[in-house]
Amino acid sequence: MTDRNRINSGAVATWMLSIAGVLLLSASLAAPAAAGRSRYAELVVDGDNGRVLAERNADARKYPASLTKIMTLYMVFEALEKGTLRLEQKLKTSRRAAGQPASKLGLKRGQIITVRQAIMALVTKSANDAATVVAEAIGGSEFKFALKMTRRARDLGMSRTTFRNASGLPNRRQLSTARDMARLALAIRRDFPQHFDYFSKPSFAYGGKVYHNHNNLVGSVQGVDGIKTGYIRASGFNLVASASRDEGRLVGVLFGGRSANSRDQRMRKLLANGFRRLQRGDEPGLPSRFVRPRGRMDGFSHVPLPRQKPSRRAVKAAENFDKSRFDIAWSVQIGAFNQVASARRHLRKLTGALPGLLSEANMSIDTIESGRAVSYRARVHGMNERQAHEMCSRIRNANFDCLTVAPTEALLATENYHG
C-alpha cells in the first residue's frame, strides 16, 4: 500500500469514527428527551363541574407511582364510613409490610400504628410500609386489596386504570391515566369531604421524627389544598393538585416531570392559567370534554333494579282508583344504600349539584326489607312519565346514577311520603 493510500485510509477511518461518535452522542442526548416525552401527560379541569380546561396525552396509560396512594386512601376512607375501620384502631405491621422499600416510616414487624397515623404517613411521607399495613387490614392481603382497588376504580369510571399494589411501587401492570387520576381526585373530595383536609397537612410527627409533605405546593401556592405526589424511575415525577380560590376550584394532574422542581413549576403555571380562564368566564373549555367520576357501585350510590315485584293492589279496584293520581305517580330513584345515613348524604350531594331541579322536589328514603337484608332507597316522587325521564336525564348529565320507576310501585311510595 502506498503512503497516499495509507493516508487516505486513515482519514476515512478517522472520519467514520468521528461520525459514529457524533451519532452516539446524539442518541445519548435524544433518548432521555424522547423518554420524557413518552411518559409526559397533563390535564386541568374545573373542580366544580369537571370541564376540561387543558390537556395533553390525558388518556395515555402511564405508571402512577405513589399517586396510587390516593386510591388506597379512598379505600381507607370508605372503610371508615362503613365502620370496618376506626381512626384510633391499632394495626399491626406484618413482615411483608416491614420489608417494603423506601419511602417508608421504617416500621418493624409487630409494630403498632393507628389508622389515623397510617393516613398521615400516606399523605405526607408517602410511606410504602404504611400502605401495606392498611391494605392487609382491609383486604387480608395486599394482592386482594389491589383487586378491590381496581374494582372500585372501575366503579368510579377509571376505565384505563389497573392496580397491583397499594403503594405505587414498580409493577409493569400498574397503570393509569391523567384523566382517570383527575376522576379519582374529584371523587375523593365528593365522597369524603370530611377527610379531604388530611391532604393539606404540611407535616406529620411519628416515632420522634417529623415528616414533611412531599407536595411542595401546599402552603406555597395560593389556594392549593392537596393532594399527592409520586415518583418511580419509570414514571418520572407525578403530581395531582387541588386548588380553590375566589375564581373557583381546579384539579391538575401531571405525569412524567423531569424533576420535582420542574414538575412543581409546570403545575404552578397550569393552575395559574386555569384560574385566569375561570376568572374570564368566557371560554367554554375544550368542546364536549368533561371529567366526572361515576357514583360508587357498592350499594352506596348505585341504583339496582327493585328487589321486590311491584305490588298490584293500588290499581286492583278500578272503582277506587284515582286516574289523576296515577298520571303523576312516576318516581325517580337516585340511590339504594346500605345505611340510611348514606342515603341522606347522597340526597344532600345531589341537591347541592342540582339545586334548581331538586330544591322543591318531593323526596323520600324508603326502607326495603328482603329477608334479613335492609336497604334504603332515595326517590323523588310526584311526576308524570315525561317529567321523570327528563329529570333522570339531567341527573345522569350531572354524573349521578338514576332509575325511572313506573306506577304502581311509585304510587305506593307516594302514599308513604312524609315530606
C-alpha positions in Angstrom: 0.0 0.0 0.0 1.4 3.4 -0.9 1.8 6.2 1.6 -1.0 8.1 -0.1 -3.4 5.1 0.2 -2.4 4.7 3.8 -3.1 8.4 4.5 -6.5 8.2 2.7 -7.5 5.0 4.6 -6.5 6.6 7.9 -8.5 9.7 7.0 -11.6 7.7 6.1 -11.3 5.7 9.3 -10.9 8.8 11.4 -14.0 10.4 9.6 -16.1 7.3 10.2 -15.1 7.2 13.9 -16.0 10.9 14.2 -19.4 10.3 12.6 -20.1 7.3 14.9 -19.1 9.4 17.9 -21.5 12.2 16.9 -24.3 9.7 16.4 -23.7 8.0 19.7 -23.7 11.4 21.5 -26.8 12.5 19.7 -28.5 9.2 20.7 -27.5 9.6 24.3 -28.9 13.1 24.4 -32.0 12.3 22.5 -33.0 9.1 24.3 -33.8 10.8 27.7 -35.8 13.5 26.0 -37.8 11.0 24.0 -38.4 9.0 27.1 -39.5 12.2 28.9 -42.0 13.0 26.1 -43.4 9.5 26.0 -44.3 9.4 29.7 -45.5 13.0 30.0 -49.1 13.9 30.4 -51.1 16.8 31.9 -54.7 17.7 32.5 -56.5 20.6 34.2 -60.2 20.5 34.9 -62.8 22.8 36.6 -63.2 21.2 40.0 -66.8 22.2 40.2 -68.1 20.6 37.0 -65.3 18.6 35.5 -64.9 20.8 32.4 -61.5 20.2 30.8 -59.5 23.4 30.5 -56.2 22.0 29.2 -55.0 18.5 28.4 -52.1 16.7 26.8 -51.8 12.9 26.5 -54.5 12.7 29.1 -55.7 9.2 28.0 -52.2 7.6 27.6 -51.6 4.8 30.2 -48.6 5.5 32.4 -47.2 4.5 35.7 -49.0 6.3 38.6 -46.2 5.7 41.2 -47.4 7.0 44.6 -50.5 8.6 43.1 -51.7 5.1 43.7 -52.0 6.0 47.4 -54.9 8.4 46.6 -56.8 5.2 45.7 -55.5 3.5 48.8 -56.7 6.4 50.9 -60.1 6.3 49.1 -60.5 2.7 50.3 -59.4 3.6 53.8 -62.0 6.5 54.0 -64.6 4.1 52.7 -63.8 1.6 55.4 -64.1 4.3 58.0 -67.5 5.3 56.6 -68.7 1.6 56.7 -67.3 1.2 60.2 -64.9 -1.6 59.3 -62.0 0.6 60.4 -61.8 3.3 63.1 -59.4 6.2 63.2 -57.9 5.1 66.6 -57.8 1.4 65.7 -54.4 -0.2 66.1 -52.9 -2.1 63.2 -50.0 -4.5 63.5 -47.1 -4.4 61.0 -46.6 -7.6 59.1 -43.2 -9.0 58.0 -44.2 -8.1 54.4 -45.1 -4.5 55.3 -41.9 -4.0 57.3 -39.9 -5.2 54.3 -41.2 -2.6 51.8 -38.6 -0.4 50.3 -38.4 3.4 50.8 -40.1 5.8 51.0 -41.3 4.5 54.4 -41.6 5.1 58.1 -39.3 2.1 58.9 -41.9 0.1 60.8 -40.7 -3.1 62.4 -42.5 -6.4 62.3 -45.2 -6.4 65.0 -45.0 -2.6 65.5 -48.4 -0.9 66.1 -49.7 2.1 64.1 -53.1 3.6 64.3 -55.3 4.1 61.2 -55.1 7.9 61.8 -51.3 7.7 61.8 -51.3 5.5 58.7 -53.4 8.1 56.9 -51.0 10.8 57.8 -48.0 8.7 56.8 -49.5 8.0 53.4 -50.3 11.7 52.8 -47.0 13.3 54.0 -44.2 10.7 53.9 -45.9 8.6 51.2 -44.9 5.6 53.3 -44.9 2.3 51.5 -44.9 0.3 54.7 -48.0 2.1 56.0 -49.7 1.4 52.6 -49.2 -2.3 53.0 -50.4 -2.2 56.6 -53.8 -0.7 55.7 -54.0 -2.8 52.6 -53.7 -6.0 54.7 -56.2 -4.7 57.3 -58.8 -4.0 54.6 -58.2 -6.8 52.0 -56.5 -9.5 54.0 -53.5 -9.3 51.7 -52.1 -6.6 49.5 -52.9 -8.6 46.4 -56.6 -8.9 47.3 -56.7 -5.2 48.3 -55.3 -4.3 44.9 -58.1 -6.2 43.3 -60.6 -4.3 45.4 -58.9 -1.0 44.4 -59.2 -1.9 40.7 -62.9 -2.8 41.1 -63.6 0.5 42.9 -61.6 2.4 40.2 -63.9 0.9 37.5 -67.0 1.8 39.6 -65.7 5.4 39.6 -65.3 5.4 35.9 -61.5 4.9 35.9 -61.7 2.6 32.9 -58.0 2.7 32.0 -56.6 2.1 35.5 -55.3 -1.1 37.0 -53.7 -1.5 40.4 -51.4 -4.3 41.5 -50.3 -2.9 44.9 -51.3 -0.3 47.4 -48.2 1.9 47.2 -47.3 2.5 43.6 -44.0 0.6 43.8 -42.9 -0.6 40.3 -45.1 -3.1 38.6 -45.4 -3.1 34.8 -49.2 -3.8 35.0 -49.9 -1.0 37.4 -51.1 1.8 35.0 -53.4 4.8 35.0 -54.0 8.0 33.0 -54.2 11.7 33.8 -57.9 11.7 33.1 -58.5 8.7 35.5 -56.5 10.4 38.2 -58.5 13.6 37.8 -61.6 11.5 38.2 -60.2 10.0 41.4 -59.3 13.4 42.8 -62.8 14.7 42.2 -64.3 11.5 43.6 -62.4 11.5 46.9 -63.4 15.1 47.6 -67.0 14.4 46.6 -67.4 11.2 48.6 -65.3 12.1 51.7 -65.3 15.8 52.2 -64.9 15.2 55.9 -61.5 13.5 55.3 -60.1 15.6 52.5 -58.4 18.0 54.9 -55.7 15.4 55.5 -54.2 16.2 52.2 -53.5 19.7 53.3 -51.4 18.7 56.3 -47.9 20.2 56.0 -46.2 17.6 58.3 -46.6 14.5 60.5 -44.7 13.6 63.6 -44.1 9.9 64.4 -41.5 8.0 66.3 -39.7 11.1 67.3 -39.3 12.3 63.7 -41.2 14.9 61.7 -42.1 14.1 58.1 -42.9 16.9 55.7 -45.5 16.7 53.0 -43.9 15.8 49.6 -46.4 18.1 47.9 -44.4 21.3 47.9 -47.3 23.3 46.5 -49.2 23.0 49.8 -48.6 26.2 51.8 -46.5 27.8 49.0 -49.1 28.3 46.2 -52.3 30.2 47.0 -55.3 28.0 47.3 -53.6 24.6 46.9 -55.1 22.2 49.5 -53.7 18.8 48.3 -53.4 16.2 47.1 -50.4 13.9 46.2 -47.1 13.4 44.6 -45.5 10.3 43.1 -42.2 9.1 41.7 -40.5 6.0 40.4 -37.8 5.9 37.8 -40.1 4.5 35.1 -42.8 7.2 35.7 -40.8 10.4 36.3 -42.2 13.0 38.8 -46.0 12.9 39.1 -48.4 15.2 40.8 -52.2 15.6 41.4 -53.0 19.1 42.8 -56.3 20.6 44.1 -56.7 24.3 44.5 -59.5 26.7 45.4 -59.7 30.4 45.1 -62.4 33.1 44.6 -62.4 32.3 40.9 -63.4 28.6 41.5 -61.8 25.2 42.1 -59.2 23.4 39.9 -57.8 19.9 39.8 -54.5 19.5 37.9 -52.7 16.3 37.0 -49.1 15.9 35.7 -47.3 12.8 34.8 -43.6 12.4 33.8 -41.9 15.5 35.1 -38.1 15.5 34.8 -37.6 16.7 38.3 -39.6 17.6 41.4 -38.8 21.3 40.8 -39.7 21.3 37.1 -42.9 19.4 37.8 -43.9 21.9 40.5 -43.1 24.8 38.3 -45.2 23.4 35.5 -48.1 22.7 37.8 -47.9 26.3 39.1 -48.2 27.5 35.5 -51.1 25.1 34.7 -53.1 26.3 37.8 -52.4 30.0 37.1 -53.6 29.6 33.5 -56.7 27.7 34.7 -57.7 30.3 37.3 -57.3 33.0 34.6 -59.7 31.1 32.4 -62.2 30.7 35.3 -62.0 34.4 36.1 -62.7 35.4 32.5 -65.6 33.0 32.4 -66.0 33.5 28.6 -64.2 30.3 27.4 -66.1 27.1 27.3 -63.1 24.8 27.7 -62.4 22.0 25.3 -65.5 21.2 23.4 -67.7 18.5 24.9 -64.9 17.3 27.2 -65.8 16.7 30.9 -64.1 14.6 33.5 -66.6 13.3 36.1 -66.4 10.3 38.4 -69.3 7.9 38.5 -71.0 7.0 41.7 -69.8 4.2 43.9 -71.4 0.8 42.9 -71.3 -1.0 46.3 -74.8 -0.1 47.4 -73.9 3.5 48.4 -75.0 5.2 45.2 -75.6 2.5 42.6 -79.2 2.2 41.6 -80.2 -1.5 41.4 -83.4 -2.9 40.0 -86.1 -3.3 42.6 -85.7 -6.5 44.6 -89.4 -6.9 45.1 -92.0 -7.2 42.4 -94.3 -4.1 42.1 -97.5 -4.5 44.0 -100.7 -4.5 42.1 -103.1 -3.7 45.0 -103.1 0.0 44.3 -104.9 -0.5 40.9 -106.8 -3.7 41.7 -110.1 -2.0 42.3 -111.0 0.3 39.4 -113.8 1.9 41.2 -111.5 3.2 43.9 -108.7 4.3 41.6 -108.0 8.0 41.0 -106.6 8.3 37.4 -105.2 11.8 38.1 -103.0 10.4 40.8 -101.8 7.6 38.6 -100.7 10.2 36.0 -98.3 11.8 38.4 -97.2 8.5 40.1 -93.8 8.2 38.3 -90.7 8.4 40.5 -87.0 8.7 40.0 -84.8 6.5 42.2 -81.5 8.2 42.8 -79.8 5.7 45.1 -80.0 2.5 47.0 -77.9 2.3 50.2 -76.9 0.0 53.0 -77.3 2.7 55.6 -79.9 5.5 56.0 -77.1 8.0 56.8 -75.5 7.3 53.4 -78.9 7.9 51.7 -79.2 11.2 53.4 -75.7 12.3 52.5 -76.3 11.3 48.9 -79.5 13.3 48.7 -77.6 16.4 50.1 -74.9 15.9 47.5 -77.4 15.6 44.6 -79.4 18.6 45.8 -76.2 20.6 46.0 -75.3 19.6 42.5 -78.7 20.4 41.0 -80.3 22.9 43.4 -82.7 24.3 40.9 -84.0 20.9 40.0 -84.4 19.3 43.4 -84.9 22.2 45.9 -88.6 21.8 46.0 -88.9 18.1 44.9 -90.8 15.6 47.0 -88.0 13.3 48.2 -88.1 10.3 50.5 -86.0 7.5 51.8 -87.9 4.2 51.7 -86.9 1.2 53.8 -86.9 -2.1 51.9 -86.6 -5.4 53.7 -85.6 -8.6 51.8 -85.1 -11.5 54.2 -82.5 -10.3 56.8 -81.2 -7.6 54.4 -82.4 -4.0 54.7 -81.7 -1.3 52.1 -82.7 2.3 51.8 -83.9 3.8 48.5 -83.8 7.5 47.9 -86.5 8.7 45.5 -88.1 11.7 44.0 -91.9 11.5 43.7 -94.9 13.1 42.0 -94.1 13.2 38.3 -95.6 12.1 35.0 -93.7 9.9 32.7 -92.1 12.7 30.6 -91.0 14.6 33.7 -89.5 11.5 35.3 -87.4 10.8 32.2 -86.3 14.4 31.8 -85.3 14.5 35.5 -83.3 11.3 35.2 -81.6 12.6 32.1 -80.5 15.8 33.9 -79.3 13.7 36.9 -77.2 11.5 34.7 -75.7 14.6 33.0 -74.6 15.6 36.5 -72.9 12.2 36.7 -75.2 10.6 39.2 -77.0 7.3 38.7 -80.8 7.2 38.5 -83.6 5.0 37.5 -87.2 5.9 36.5 -89.8 4.0 38.4 -93.2 3.5 36.8 -96.6 3.1 38.5 -97.8 1.3 40.5 -94.8 0.8 42.8 -94.2 4.6 42.6 -97.8 5.3 43.6 -97.4 3.2 46.7 -94.3 5.1 47.6 -96.0 8.5 47.3 -98.7 7.3 49.8 -96.0 6.7 52.4 -94.2 10.1 51.7 -93.8 12.2 54.8 -92.0 15.2 53.3 
